Amino acid sequence: MLTKTYAAAVQGVDARTITVEVNAGGTVALGKVNYYMVGLPDNAVKEGYQRIEAAVKNKGYQFPRVKLVVNLAPADIRKEGSAYDLPIAIGIMASTGQLQPQLLDQYMIMGELSLDGGLRPIKGVLPIAIQARKEKYRGIIIPKANAREAAIVNQLDVIGVEDFHEAVQFLNGELPIQPTIVDTREEFAYTQNKYAKDFSDVKGQENIKRALEIAAAGGHNVILIGPPGAGKTMLAQRLPGILPPLSLNEALETTKIHSVAGILAGNNGLVSVRPFRSPHHTVSDVALVGGGSNPSPGEISLAHNGVLFLDELPEFKRAVLEVLRQPMEERRVTISRAKISIDYPANFMLIASMNPCPCGFYNHPEKECVCGPGVVKKYLSKISGPLLDRIDLHVEVTPVSTQDLMETERTSESSEDIRSRVVVARTRQEERYKEIPGLHSNAQLSSSMVQDICQINAAGATLLKAAMQRLQLSARAYDRILKVSRTIADLADSDEIKIEHLAEAIHFRSLDREGWAG
């Protein structure tokens, strides 16, 4: 008997419907194979036969000893992972008459079976649920651990089951299971902007806070340069808290990526705060950008709509850093393979930190640098010029004095206060770019747009020309200065870029000054 169940294959951050055809019938000669799987399955899918057989038997059902042929269609899509266990097992049960097939065409089914018949959580449930609604299925049957994640999608019955037996009973009409329901907007509103780390914890460093406020207001990339213990990491970790709140659409985009990667935390169905990713400097280029034999999103995509923090930037392998250049410009990364090309979104803010030299004390106000001649220049040369040009603000971080650390009466400004100014500046930009699809912040401006939107007066042009010549800046750095000055003007609620805005933007090109690597 031939039966069909329906599953999905995740490609990138989207899913495609897969038809699981199971045909049971015919005798099998002694010693011959009775199970065949076709449709481009990988080893994890093929190994599912052993899990399925054990799960069916351990739940008290009969596993057929007839010839079984399983086809995963369409056959030109590679099927990966263990999530096809449940739809195949359900198909086998229906094709052998142990399960009524009437409801099979109304539900998409996914889940990994354990040997005792239990169901383990799977990756990519959110895009699978979105695809199920798009294809107008009544609902989706998945492991209970994934139910809240899938329930973000409305107009879809999300049936979470603990084990294989529950799934069979539900499809036979013997066990009614109430769909899992999540009020997406209520959950989003409740968990939004709940950051554990706040700028009020930071003593001193007002100039660094100002730089990060500018970066947040315009979506600019930042590099923090300073000695060990100056607070670079502490400051970077608090940046997400001053970024504008995630919109619901941004939250869904981010959740899809985290769902595909299988890193959604606990019972949280929705990522409602901006992600902060901080990979170690030993990270490989594949782990950073994404890819692999079974392509999956990398750190830059997991930081989508949030912050990617690269601590000790010169310690990263140069080849790893160079692969960042194109995603930083295009805000997406394309993984190309012989038979498939996958796009992952990568709209992130890059925050990098570094010591000024190997010993860490070059340009330190109190301690002496012990690095020899040329060592500082060699250390900084680990970061290529094109990559530095893509970083808008170069910020020197000096250690906080003991007196400032011991100050108890003066309180620092909170993240919420800073965020309120950032939101106002971003609102100005949204209004300015409302007619340009996909453009939301000053950092996204192309070179041609910079000339139209970031116009400066004669005095400003003279100042910028002198800075370009003295610092020997590239054309890309010229555009970066104009973008940053436009953001500073937005924070000042000014339609015009004034000379003081331009001067402050030029100030944030520390690594271009003669005092560095001299």
C-alpha positions as CSV (number, residue, x, y, z in Angstrom):
1,M,0.0,0.0,0.0
2,L,1.3,3.4,-0.9
3,T,0.9,6.4,1.5
4,K,2.2,9.9,1.6
5,T,3.2,12.2,4.4
6,Y,4.6,15.7,4.2
7,A,7.7,17.2,5.7
8,A,10.1,20.0,4.8
9,A,13.8,20.6,3.9
10,V,15.4,23.8,5.2
11,Q,17.5,25.7,2.7
12,G,19.2,28.8,4.0
13,V,16.6,30.4,6.2
14,D,13.6,29.1,4.2
15,A,12.0,25.7,3.8
16,R,10.7,23.6,0.9
17,T,7.9,21.1,1.1
18,I,9.0,17.4,0.9
19,T,6.6,14.6,0.0
20,V,7.5,11.4,1.8
21,E,6.1,8.4,-0.2
22,V,6.1,5.0,1.5
23,N,5.2,1.8,-0.4
24,A,4.9,-1.4,1.6
25,G,4.3,-4.7,-0.2
26,G,5.9,-7.8,-1.7
27,T,7.8,-10.6,-0.1
28,V,11.4,-10.4,0.8
29,A,13.8,-13.4,0.2
30,L,15.7,-14.7,3.2
31,G,18.9,-12.6,3.7
32,K,17.9,-9.9,1.3
33,V,17.4,-6.2,2.2
34,N,13.8,-5.2,2.8
35,Y,14.3,-1.4,3.1
36,Y,15.1,1.0,0.3
37,M,15.4,4.8,0.5
38,V,15.7,7.1,-2.5
39,G,15.4,10.8,-3.1
40,L,18.9,12.1,-2.3
41,P,19.0,11.4,1.5
42,D,22.2,11.9,3.5
43,N,23.6,9.4,5.9
44,A,21.7,10.8,8.9
45,V,18.4,10.3,7.0
46,K,19.4,6.7,5.9
47,E,20.4,5.8,9.5
48,G,16.9,6.7,10.6
49,Y,15.7,3.2,9.6
50,Q,17.4,1.8,12.7
51,R,15.8,4.4,14.9
52,I,12.4,4.0,13.4
53,E,12.4,0.2,13.7
54,A,13.4,0.3,17.4
55,A,10.9,3.1,18.2
56,V,8.0,1.4,16.5
57,K,8.7,-1.9,18.3
58,N,9.3,-0.3,21.7
59,K,6.0,1.5,21.5
60,G,4.2,-1.8,21.0
61,Y,3.5,-1.6,17.2
62,Q,4.3,-4.2,14.5
63,F,7.2,-3.3,12.2
64,P,6.5,-4.9,8.8
65,R,8.7,-7.6,7.3
66,V,7.7,-6.7,3.8
67,K,9.6,-4.7,1.2
68,L,9.6,-1.0,2.1
69,V,10.4,1.7,-0.4
70,V,10.7,5.3,0.8
71,N,10.9,8.1,-1.7
72,L,11.7,11.7,-0.6
73,A,10.4,14.0,-3.4
74,P,11.5,16.1,-5.1
75,A,14.6,14.1,-5.6
76,D,16.9,17.0,-6.7
77,I,16.9,18.5,-3.2
78,R,19.4,17.0,-0.7
79,K,17.7,15.8,2.5
80,E,19.8,16.3,5.6
81,G,19.5,15.5,9.3
82,S,17.4,13.3,11.4
83,A,14.1,15.2,11.4
84,Y,12.6,12.9,8.7
85,D,12.3,10.0,11.2
86,L,8.7,10.8,12.3
87,P,7.1,11.4,8.9
88,I,8.8,8.2,7.6
89,A,7.6,6.2,10.6
90,I,4.1,7.6,10.3
91,G,4.1,6.7,6.6
92,I,5.2,3.1,7.4
93,M,2.4,2.8,10.0
94,A,-0.2,4.0,7.5
95,S,1.0,1.9,4.6
96,T,0.7,-1.2,6.8
97,G,-2.8,-0.4,8.1
98,Q,-1.9,0.5,11.7
99,L,-2.8,4.2,11.2
100,Q,-5.7,5.8,9.5
101,P,-4.5,7.9,6.6
102,Q,-7.4,10.5,6.5
103,L,-5.5,13.3,8.3
104,L,-2.1,12.8,6.7
105,D,-2.6,15.3,3.9
106,Q,-3.6,18.0,6.4
107,Y,-0.4,18.1,8.5
108,M,3.2,18.6,7.9
109,I,5.2,16.2,10.2
110,M,8.8,16.5,11.4
111,G,10.7,15.0,14.3
112,E,13.7,12.9,15.4
113,L,12.9,9.6,17.1
114,S,14.9,8.1,19.9
115,L,15.1,4.3,20.3
116,D,12.4,4.3,22.9
117,G,10.0,6.2,20.7
118,G,10.5,9.6,22.3
119,L,10.9,12.7,20.2
120,R,13.9,15.0,20.3
121,P,13.8,18.7,19.3
122,I,14.9,19.6,15.8
123,K,16.4,22.6,14.1
124,G,14.6,25.0,11.7
125,V,11.1,24.6,13.1
126,L,10.2,28.3,12.5
127,P,10.8,28.3,8.7
128,I,9.1,24.9,8.5
129,A,6.0,26.3,10.2
130,I,6.0,29.3,7.9
131,Q,6.2,27.0,4.9
132,A,3.3,24.9,6.2
133,R,1.1,27.9,6.5
134,K,2.2,29.1,3.1
135,E,1.2,25.8,1.6
136,K,-2.2,26.0,3.5
137,Y,-1.7,22.9,5.7
138,R,-4.1,22.7,8.6
139,G,-1.2,22.3,11.0
140,I,2.2,20.8,11.9
141,I,3.1,17.9,14.1
142,I,6.4,18.3,15.8
143,P,8.3,17.5,19.1
144,K,6.7,19.2,22.0
145,A,10.0,20.9,22.8
146,N,9.7,22.9,19.5
147,A,6.0,23.7,19.9
148,R,6.4,27.3,21.3
149,E,8.8,28.1,18.5
150,A,6.4,27.0,15.8
151,A,3.4,28.7,17.5
152,I,4.9,32.1,16.6
153,V,3.2,31.4,13.2
154,N,-0.5,32.2,13.5
155,Q,-3.3,30.5,11.5
156,L,-1.6,27.1,12.0
157,D,-2.4,24.3,14.4
158,V,0.8,23.4,16.2
159,I,0.5,19.9,17.6
160,G,3.4,19.2,20.0
161,V,3.8,15.5,20.9
162,E,6.0,13.8,23.4
163,D,6.6,10.6,21.6
164,F,5.7,8.5,18.6
165,H,2.7,6.9,20.3
166,E,1.1,10.3,20.9
167,A,1.5,11.2,17.2
168,V,-0.2,7.9,16.1
169,Q,-3.0,8.3,18.6
170,F,-3.7,11.9,17.5
171,L,-3.7,10.9,13.8
172,N,-6.0,8.0,14.5
173,G,-8.4,10.3,16.3
174,E,-7.9,8.5,19.7
175,L,-6.1,11.3,21.5
176,P,-7.3,15.0,21.1
177,I,-4.3,17.4,21.5
178,Q,-4.9,21.1,21.9
179,P,-2.8,23.2,19.6
180,T,-0.1,25.3,21.2
181,I,-1.0,28.9,21.2
182,V,1.4,31.8,21.6
183,D,0.4,35.5,21.6
184,T,3.4,36.7,19.6
185,R,2.8,40.4,20.1
186,E,2.3,40.0,23.9
187,E,5.4,37.8,24.3
188,F,7.4,40.2,22.1
189,A,6.3,43.2,24.1
190,Y,7.0,41.4,27.5
191,T,10.6,40.4,26.6
192,Q,11.6,43.3,24.5
193,N,14.6,45.4,25.6
194,K,15.4,43.2,28.6
195,Y,19.2,43.5,28.6
196,A,21.2,42.4,31.7
197,K,24.0,44.9,31.1
198,D,23.5,48.6,31.3
199,F,25.7,51.7,30.6
200,S,24.9,52.9,34.1
201,D,27.5,50.3,35.3
202,V,30.3,52.1,33.5
203,K,32.3,54.7,35.4
204,G,33.8,57.5,33.4
205,Q,34.6,56.8,29.7
206,E,32.1,59.5,28.6
207,N,33.9,60.0,25.2
208,I,33.7,56.3,24.5
209,K,30.0,56.3,25.4
210,R,29.5,59.2,23.0
211,A,31.3,57.3,20.2
212,L,29.1,54.2,20.8
213,E,26.0,56.5,20.8
214,I,26.9,57.8,17.4
215,A,27.6,54.3,16.2
216,A,24.2,53.1,17.4
217,A,22.4,56.1,15.9
218,G,23.7,55.5,12.5
219,G,24.4,51.8,12.4
220,H,28.2,52.4,12.1
221,N,31.0,49.9,12.6
222,V,33.5,50.7,15.5
223,I,36.9,49.7,16.5
224,L,38.1,50.3,20.1
225,I,41.8,50.7,20.7
226,G,43.2,50.7,24.2
227,P,45.4,48.8,26.7
228,P,44.2,45.7,28.6
229,G,41.7,46.4,31.4
230,A,40.6,49.8,29.9
231,G,37.0,48.5,29.6
232,K,36.7,47.8,25.8
233,T,34.8,44.5,26.3
234,M,32.6,46.0,29.0
235,L,31.6,48.9,26.8
236,A,31.0,46.6,23.7
237,Q,28.8,44.3,25.7
238,R,26.4,47.1,26.5
239,L,26.0,48.4,23.0
240,P,22.9,46.3,22.1
241,G,21.1,48.0,25.0
242,I,21.2,51.4,23.3
243,L,20.3,50.2,19.8
244,P,16.7,50.9,18.7
245,P,14.2,48.2,19.8
246,L,13.8,45.3,17.4
247,S,10.6,45.5,15.3
248,L,8.4,42.4,15.1
249,N,9.6,41.8,11.6
250,E,13.2,42.0,12.6
251,A,12.6,39.7,15.5
252,L,11.0,37.1,13.2
253,E,14.0,37.4,10.8
254,T,16.5,36.9,13.6
255,T,14.5,34.0,15.1
256,K,14.5,32.2,11.8
257,I,18.3,32.3,11.6
258,H,18.6,31.1,15.2
259,S,16.0,28.4,14.6
260,V,18.0,27.1,11.6
261,A,21.2,27.1,13.7
262,G,19.4,25.3,16.6
263,I,20.4,27.8,19.2
264,L,17.1,29.2,20.4
265,A,17.3,29.3,24.2
266,G,14.9,27.2,26.3
267,N,11.2,27.9,25.8
268,N,11.8,31.3,24.2
269,G,9.8,31.2,21.0
270,L,11.0,34.6,19.8
271,V,14.3,36.5,19.8
272,S,13.1,39.8,21.1
273,V,16.4,41.5,21.9
274,R,19.3,42.3,19.6
275,P,21.8,39.5,19.4
276,F,25.4,39.9,20.6
277,R,27.8,37.4,19.1
278,S,31.4,37.3,20.3
279,P,33.4,34.5,18.6
280,H,36.9,33.5,19.8
281,H,39.8,34.7,17.8
282,T,40.6,31.0,16.8
283,V,37.3,30.9,14.8
284,S,37.5,29.5,11.3
285,D,36.3,31.4,8.2
286,V,33.5,28.8,7.8
287,A,32.3,29.3,11.4
288,L,32.4,33.0,11.0
289,V,30.7,33.4,7.6
290,G,28.8,30.2,7.3
291,G,28.9,27.2,5.0
292,G,30.3,23.7,5.6
293,S,29.4,20.4,3.9
294,N,25.8,20.9,5.2
295,P,25.6,24.7,4.9
296,S,24.6,26.5,8.1
297,P,24.6,30.1,9.2
298,G,27.8,31.5,10.6
299,E,28.5,34.0,13.4
300,I,27.9,37.0,11.1
301,S,24.4,35.8,10.3
302,L,23.6,34.9,13.9
303,A,24.5,38.5,14.6
304,H,21.9,39.7,12.1
305,N,20.0,42.8,13.4
306,G,22.5,42.9,16.3
307,V,26.2,43.2,17.1
308,L,29.2,41.1,16.1
309,F,32.0,41.7,18.6
310,L,35.6,40.7,17.6
311,D,37.8,41.0,20.6
312,E,41.6,41.2,20.0
313,L,41.1,41.8,16.3
314,P,44.8,41.4,15.3
315,E,44.8,37.9,16.8
316,F,42.2,36.7,14.2
317,K,43.7,35.0,11.2
318,R,44.0,37.5,8.3
319,A,42.1,35.2,5.9
320,V,39.2,35.0,8.4
321,L,39.0,38.8,8.6
322,E,39.2,39.3,4.9
323,V,36.0,37.2,4.3
324,L,34.2,39.9,6.3
325,R,34.7,42.6,3.7
326,Q,32.0,41.6,1.2
327,P,29.2,40.8,3.8
328,M,29.9,44.2,5.5
329,E,29.2,46.0,2.3
330,E,26.3,43.8,1.0
331,R,24.8,42.9,4.4
332,R,24.3,39.3,3.3
333,V,26.5,36.3,2.6
334,T,26.1,33.9,-0.3
335,I,27.3,30.3,0.2
336,S,27.8,28.6,-3.2
337,R,28.1,24.9,-3.8
338,A,28.1,22.8,-6.9
339,K,24.3,22.2,-6.9
340,I,23.0,25.0,-4.7
341,S,23.5,28.6,-3.7
342,I,22.2,29.8,-0.3
343,D,21.8,33.4,0.9
344,Y,22.0,34.2,4.6
345,P,21.2,37.7,5.9
346,A,24.1,39.5,7.7
347,N,23.0,43.0,8.6
348,F,25.1,43.4,11.7
349,M,27.1,46.1,13.4
350,L,30.8,45.2,13.8
351,I,32.4,46.2,17.1
352,A,36.1,45.3,17.2
353,S,38.6,45.8,19.9
354,M,42.4,45.6,20.0
355,N,45.5,46.5,22.0
356,P,47.5,49.2,20.4
357,C,50.6,47.0,20.3
358,P,51.7,43.5,21.4
359,C,52.5,44.7,25.0
360,G,49.4,46.8,25.1
361,F,50.8,50.0,26.4
362,Y,51.6,52.1,23.3
363,N,50.3,55.6,23.8
364,H,49.4,54.8,27.4
365,P,49.3,57.9,29.6
366,E,51.2,56.2,32.5
367,K,52.9,53.0,31.5
368,E,55.8,52.7,29.1
369,C,55.6,50.6,25.9
370,V,58.4,48.0,25.7
371,C,57.8,47.1,22.0
372,G,60.8,47.7,19.7
373,P,60.9,50.0,16.6
374,G,58.6,48.9,13.9
375,V,56.8,46.4,16.1
376,V,53.7,48.5,16.5
377,K,53.4,49.1,12.8
378,K,53.8,45.4,12.1
379,Y,51.1,44.6,14.7
380,L,48.6,47.0,13.2
381,S,49.4,45.7,9.7
382,K,47.7,42.4,10.6
383,I,44.5,44.3,9.9
384,S,44.3,45.2,6.2
385,G,43.6,48.8,5.0
386,P,40.4,47.8,3.1
387,L,39.0,46.3,6.3
388,L,39.9,49.3,8.4
389,D,38.3,51.6,5.8
390,R,35.0,49.7,6.3
391,I,35.1,50.6,10.0
392,D,33.6,54.1,10.4
393,L,34.8,55.0,13.9
394,H,38.3,54.4,15.4
395,V,38.1,55.1,19.1
396,E,40.9,55.4,21.6
397,V,40.0,53.9,25.0
398,T,42.1,55.1,27.9
399,P,42.0,53.5,31.4
400,V,39.7,54.9,34.0
401,S,41.5,56.7,36.8
402,T,41.3,55.3,40.4
403,Q,39.5,58.5,41.4
404,D,36.7,57.9,38.8
405,L,36.4,54.3,39.8
406,M,35.9,55.2,43.5
407,E,33.4,58.0,42.7
408,T,30.1,57.0,44.3
409,E,28.0,60.2,44.1
410,R,28.1,60.7,40.4
411,T,25.8,58.3,38.5
412,S,26.4,57.3,34.9
413,E,23.7,57.7,32.2
414,S,21.6,54.6,31.7
415,S,21.2,52.7,28.5
416,E,17.6,53.7,28.3
417,D,18.5,57.4,28.4
418,I,21.0,57.0,25.6
419,R,18.7,54.7,23.6
420,S,16.0,57.4,23.6
421,R,18.3,59.8,21.8
422,V,19.4,57.1,19.4
423,V,15.7,56.3,18.6
424,V,15.0,59.9,17.7
425,A,18.0,60.0,15.4
426,R,17.0,56.7,13.7
427,T,13.5,58.1,13.3
428,R,14.9,61.1,11.4
429,Q,16.8,58.6,9.1
430,E,13.7,56.4,8.6
431,E,11.8,59.5,7.5
432,R,14.6,60.7,5.2
433,Y,14.9,57.3,3.5
434,K,11.3,56.2,3.5
435,E,11.2,56.3,-0.3
436,I,14.3,54.1,-0.7
437,P,13.5,50.4,-0.2
438,G,15.9,48.6,2.1
439,L,17.6,51.8,3.4
440,H,17.1,52.5,7.1
441,S,20.3,54.1,8.4
442,N,23.2,56.4,7.4
443,A,25.7,53.5,7.5
444,Q,23.8,51.9,4.5
445,L,24.3,54.9,2.2
446,S,26.1,54.1,-1.1
447,S,28.8,56.4,-2.5
448,S,26.4,58.1,-4.9
449,M,23.9,58.7,-2.1
450,V,26.5,60.2,0.1
451,Q,27.1,63.0,-2.4
452,D,23.4,63.9,-2.4
453,I,22.5,63.4,1.3
454,C,25.7,64.4,3.2
455,Q,26.4,67.8,1.6
456,I,28.7,70.1,3.4
457,N,29.4,73.9,3.1
458,A,32.6,75.6,1.9
459,A,34.2,75.7,5.4
460,G,33.4,72.0,5.9
461,A,34.9,71.1,2.5
462,T,38.1,73.0,3.4
463,L,38.4,71.2,6.7
464,L,37.7,67.8,5.2
465,K,40.2,68.4,2.3
466,A,42.9,69.3,4.8
467,A,42.2,66.2,6.9
468,M,42.2,63.9,3.8
469,Q,45.6,65.2,2.8
470,R,47.2,65.2,6.2
471,L,45.9,61.7,7.1
472,Q,46.2,60.3,3.6
473,L,42.7,58.9,3.7
474,S,41.2,56.7,1.0
475,A,38.0,57.6,-0.9
476,R,36.1,55.0,1.2
477,A,37.3,56.8,4.4
478,Y,36.1,60.1,2.9
479,D,32.6,58.6,2.6
480,R,32.8,57.2,6.1
481,I,33.5,60.6,7.6
482,L,30.6,62.1,5.8
483,K,28.2,59.4,6.9
484,V,29.3,59.7,10.5
485,S,29.0,63.5,10.4
486,R,25.5,63.1,9.0
487,T,24.7,60.9,12.0
488,I,26.1,63.4,14.5
489,A,24.0,66.1,12.9
490,D,20.9,63.8,13.3
491,L,21.7,63.4,17.0
492,A,21.9,67.2,17.2
493,D,18.5,67.5,15.4
494,S,20.2,69.4,12.6
495,D,19.2,69.3,8.9
496,E,22.6,70.7,8.0
497,I,26.0,69.1,8.6
498,K,27.9,71.8,10.5
499,I,31.7,72.2,10.8
500,E,31.6,70.9,14.4
501,H,29.8,67.7,13.3
502,L,32.5,67.2,10.6
503,A,35.3,67.9,13.0
504,E,34.0,65.3,15.5
505,A,33.6,62.7,12.7
506,I,37.3,63.3,11.6
507,H,38.3,62.9,15.3
508,F,37.1,59.3,15.2
509,R,39.7,58.2,12.7
510,S,42.4,57.5,15.3
511,L,44.3,54.8,13.3
512,D,44.8,57.2,10.4
513,R,46.7,59.8,12.5
514,E,50.4,60.2,12.3
515,G,50.8,59.3,16.0
516,W,49.9,55.7,15.3
517,A,52.5,53.2,14.2
518,G,55.0,55.9,13.7
